[in-house]
Amino acid sequence: MSYNREREIEIERQVRRRIQRRMLLVADFGLLFVYGTVISGRSYISDFFPVVGVLWFMAFVIHSVLVIYWEWAERAVRSALEKERNAYYRAIAETVLAEIRHEKPKRDQRLTLNDDGELEDALEFEEREYRKRR
């Protein structure tokens, strides 16, 4: 496999994007948790702050659904590409193996076992041909 710098940069970019999405989701949850903890302990806070908390929670849920969808879509695309690549390599391997099979018949294709358990030649053995080869 040849070294391809552009492909390496693209893979690095995809991995960084995936990690950034996850980290933003974790940061969003952490800030929402801190906000909820601070607001819940205060009795003198006006009605505006709980409304902001509810809106923030709704945005967090939407953000979570989007991140899950993106991760699922990327995994599905990678799986489909891998299946396609495996099918391609399998087709190449079958072609190569078919060519190899037709190259030279192996000896074990001609030999079989008879009822007594002895080897017998499936092709007719001719002594004259054997002597010619020696």
C-alpha positions, 0 to 999 in steps of 0.5 A: 500500500502506498503512502498517501499524505492527503488520505492521512490528513482526511482521516485525521480530520474525520477523527478530530471532528468526531472527538470534538462533537463528543467533547462538546456534548460532554461540555454541554452536559457539564455546564447544564448540570452546574447551572441546574445545581446552582439554580436549584439551591437558590430560593430568591431567583426570579422566574427567568432563570428556570425558563433558561434552564428548561430551554437549555435542557431542550437544546441539550436533548436536541444536541444529543440526538444530533450527535447520536445520529451523526455517529450512527450515520458515519458508522453505517457509511463505514460499514457499507464501504467496508462491505463493498471493499470486502466484496471487491477483494473477494471477487479478485481472490476468486478470480485469482484462485480460479486461474490457479485451479486451472493451472495444474491438476494436483495428484490428490484429485486423481487418488481415491480410497477403495472399499479396502481402504487402499489408494486407487487411481481414479484415472486409468493407470497405464504402465507404458506411460509410466515407463516413458516418463522414467 
